[in-house]
Amino acid sequence: MEEMTLAKADPEIAHAVRAEIDREKNTLVMIASENYASRAILEAQANVMTNKYAEGYPEKRYYGGCEYVDVAERLAIERAKSLFGAEYVNVQPHSGSQANMAVYLAFLKPGDVILGMDLAHGGHLTHGSTVNFSGTLFQSVFYGLHPENQVIDYDQIEDLARKHKPKMIISGASAYPRTIDFEKIKEIGKRVNALTMADIAHIAGLVVASLHPTPVGRVDFVTSTTHKTLRGPRGGLILSGEKYGRALDSGVFPGIQGGPLMHVIAAKAVCFGEALRPDFREYQRQVLLNARALAEALLGAGFDLVSGGTDTHLMLIDLTERNITGLDAERALGRAGIAVNKNTVPNDKRGPRVTSGLRIGTPALTTRGMKEEEMAVIAGLIKNVLEGPENEKVLKDARSTVAELCGEFPIYEFLEQNG
Ligand code: DSN
């Protein structure tokens, strides 16, 4: 086998990778679900464990030669147990969607009723959306935000649960800026005899830093991704009490997956190790301080925020009363070097491809070392761009401030970009 570098073997892909490095270094990444994994995590993921088949679980594999990947998976499991305070952990789901799917496969039957948060109010596709497997295999019923305060309406959850008798109540969200009361979800589940699941993909980093109440030990199942606030490699995770462990293991493999991605599991172990360190809590604390500072500055600049602010790493700008759609806002900010995503807001009159909102988060900027002062500057840039999305001078000035900020708070200095 020839041992060429990527640059020699496949210049087109090498160029695309270097261009992505360039983009990540020189953009203000404010997509709430994105972050910068550490060098150690990138290295752990880019290794020969990608070659290894390891269907099964440590010491119970269907292949020989698993002794070293077993080390990685055992470390990932033990560290995640300690990090989240969980009795049972499965680190094999390839993604958050597959973590959710494995829980459903293990505990639901086709046609069962599930109660989840409406996608249009901030929920996730896998929480019962009709365009997702969860909405085609199961009968989904949705709760949402209270029309007045735009906070989750727990009374509505209980009313719907009593009326529809769901087999499972799903909490957690992709675009919800407020604290979620998992204790209330647990209590409602108990009263209506439903299983309860919390998908903490977005807030996992805040949860392990004790900056958001944990659902672990409260609801029956907790699922997560590892790459958002947790700042690890792209992947999924399931946590629960020991009593559900055997069924969940089977739900993941052989239920929905074959060979686990052992290089990713190695990187998850590194991520959990990083998150166990005290500086990770400090990082999460700053993520929250930055989100609050950004929200205050945006409110001060006259923007409407869903629910009037944030308790977490993200916020939603409601553009309904403004002369710009979410799509155009995302594009204009993109041209200025600020990456965000359009997002529906409650009772959005526009569809998901256009939307009347923007979702903005602080995890990636905080990883670069930015603080409240920079958030105020960035809020000013957002205001200028959204008020003059076609104004080339505004966009040029914004790009220049973005370049200054990226220069002052560098990231991935060890990585080579296109020249
Ligand atoms: N697509 C993810 C997000 O951006 O929140 C959720 O799966």
Residues whose N, C-alpha, C, O or C-beta is under 5 A from the ligand:
A	BS01	DSN	S33 S174
